[in-house]
Amino acid sequence: MRNFTIFLVLSMLLSSCASILNPKYQKITINTDPQSKILINGEVSEGDNLGRHKFQRDRAAKQITVQREGYKDVNVAIAQYKKSPLYIFSVIPFGILFYPIFYDIGPKSSNYQSQVTIDDKMTQLPAKDDKAKEIMLKKVSVDIDPENLKYRYFYSYRNYLNKEDKKKSKASETEEKVELENTIFTDALNELLVEQGYIDTTAKILKNSFLNNLLIESTITGTTFHNIRGQIFFVDLTIDWKLLDLYDNVLFEATTESGSGQYVLSNYKKASEGRFEAIKDAMEYGFLDFMKKDEVNTLMNDRSDVEAEANYSTLVIPSGKTTVATIGEAVESSVTVKNKDGHGSGFIISENGYIVTNYHVIANAEDISIVFNNEIEIKDVEVVRSSKIYDLALLKVDVNNLVPFKISDDKKISIGADIFAVGTPTAEDLNQTVSKGIISGKRKMDGVADLIQVDASINAGNSGGAIVNKEGLVLGVVSSKVSGSGIEGVAFGIPAYQIMERLKVAFQ
């Protein structure tokens, strides 16, 4: 009996030989550039002189992050999956006879892979030219057909390496889940745009202009979520990208297929943070692929509109025998500019039907029509010329014997001077409403255009309307208003002298 007891104890010790004899830490070689910084679970790891780093054998997945100046961070997760060579002692003699009683399942009984190679995964970050346009995020949407929403679950890290995943889930659980993820996609793209320097984060009101800004729109059309035993998460995304100008004209579109790095959902990262980082990572890879396209690079540096608008020939317009001389006449010579999506305002500048408004009122617009103060509507409207840079447009209708406004060519702005804004705010049945205020200041739009600041009541629909003095002389064109909680009386107009300068108009 005593001999049997000794033999049993020895067998139990031998059956746990890997856990007893295997070191607590395994050294793994990480192959990457010597200039790279290596982090393990968020902590910097120096490694030894052979490039080996210590990983604790504790059955928890580990996240390796490699950082290098000028390159995108790479994240790779690894887990123990290979039985230690000492495992052979775990199954003899009683491991075989009494499995699983004497089967070694201790945290030190298995190993990680012996090396991880990173260099081939590094993506160089494109350097943004200081003169290149900045990008503003217009919209991120999710439009995934059920067959393009996939979930892959791996029961173990070994299953993942062998591509042995559980069958993808059916599409029945998709709709609500995709909507829930939409805010994650938006936040992720906004964050990476800031990180890559494509968004100006300075607290300035007047910093966005057609010449210096583009819009980006992305639609997630396919996604595969990968989960390795609830510990490691990564995602593949199919994204449709659109690059637009500030007036929502689509300039270029393309589709990218991108995959994230691998993120550990336990230990040093909460699960929600890990999923967010993976989604952001996949979006960033897609965004970088999109930004590297030649067409995008060309558009980011395109200044062709400057030359095109500078080459306008002078357009001579008859000034008219009689011009607006009172606020009442200003109301009668103002118009509503309608399109299928809404309306703006405008004003007559010639007796034969030339009308000035904002370019953004008619940009991309179909079915433009002009409604006069007497409610007569003209649907045959010609866009004669426009300035996207300075947000001005010159329209023409075939109507004669109109009373035009006189346009000031004075570049001196009198701060504090009384002004009146005439236009159609909010709704068409409020056509030719007059509001009073003063000129509050002279500003500069993103270093490109002069603006006058006014405190008159300006609302949606006023855009393109005239800013006049009490004699009806045009001092400016309503262009925009600052909106937001606690903000009142901050609106902007394009100085009148720019109408003639930018649209190359002369009166006779």
C-alpha positions, 0 to 999 in steps of 0.5 A: 500500500505504501509503495502504491501511494508513493507511486501515485504521488510521483505520477501526479507530480509527473502529470503536472510536469509542464506546469511545474518545470515550464517557466512563468514567462516565455520569451518571444522574438518580435521581428520589426524595425529596430526603431519601432517601439513595442508595447505589450498590453499597453506597456512599453517592452524593451526586450533583450538584445536578441529582440525577445520579449517576455510574455507571462503564461497565464492563459490570457491573450496578449496584445502587441502594439508596434509603433514607428514614426510615420507609420500606422500603429499595428496591433496583433494579439496572441494566445497560448495554444501549443502544448509544452514539450514537457506535456509528454510527462503529463500523460505518463503513466497515470495520465493515460490511465486516469485522463483527465484526472492527471491531465495537465491544464495549468496555465504554464502547460502551453506556449505561445508561438516562438516569434511574431513578424510585424514589418510586413504589416506596417502601413506608411502614413501619407504626409498631409501637405500644409497647402492641401485642403482640410476635410470635414466629415459630412456623414457616416451611414450604415447600409448593410444587406443581411448577407453582408453582415457576418459573425465569425466565432473561434472556439480557441486560438488554435481554431483561428490559426487553422481557420476553423470558425463556427458558422456565421450567424444568420441575418435575423439579428442584424437590423437593430444591431447595425443601427446601434453601431452607427454612432461608433462608426461616426465617432471612430472616423471623426477621431481619426480625421482629427488625429491625422490632421485633416480637421482644423480643431481651432475654435474659429467661426470663419474657417471653412471655405470652398477653396480650402475644404472638402467633405467626406462621406462614408457608407459601411456596406459590409462587415465581418466581426471576428471573435476568438474565444471572447478574448480577441476581436477584429473586424473587416469593413467594406466602405463606400467613400465619397469626396464632395466639395463644400456645396455637396457636389460629388467629386470622386467615389471609391470602395475600400476593403479593410481589416483591423488589427487584433484587440484583446477584450479583457485584461487592460482593455474593456470589451467596448473599448477594444471593439471601438478601437478595432472598428476605428482601426479598420476605418482608418485603413480604409480611409488611408487606402482612399486617401492614397488614390491619385484622384483624391490627391489631385482634388486635395490640391486642386485650385483650378477654380481660382484661375477659371473665375479669374478668366471671366470676361467682363459682362456689361449690364444696363444699369436702368434709368430708375433704381431702388431708393427706399426700403419699400422699393427694396422689398418690391425688387427682391425675389425668392429663388426656389428649387425642388429642395427649398428656397433662398433669396435674391435681388434684381440688379438690372431692368432686363432681368439679371438677379444676384443670389448666393451660389449655395442657393442654386448649387446642385439645384434642379427646377430653379424658379424666381418668384417676384414680390407680386407672386408672379413665378418665372420658371425659365431661369438661366445661371449666367455665371457663378463664383464658388469661391465667393458664394455668388451667382448671377441669374437671368430671367426674360423679364423687362422694365424692372426696378433694379438695386444700385450696388455700392462699390465703396470698400470702406465698411462703416461699423455701426451703420444701420442696415436692413436685410430683405429676403424670404426667411424660413417659409415662402409665405414670408417673402420679402421680409425686412429686418433691421440691424447694424454692421457689427464688424468686418471679417475675413473668411479663412483668409480668402474672402472679406465678410461683413458681420451684421446683427439683423435677424437672419434665418434659413431662406435669407441667403442671397438676399440684399443687405441695404441702407435706408436709401436701398443701396446694396451694401452686401449679400446675406450669406450665412448665420452662426447658429447654436445654443446661446448664439444670437445676432451673428450673421454674415454678408458678402460685401457689395463691391465683391459682386462686381469684382468676383462676377466681373460685372460692369454697369452702363 
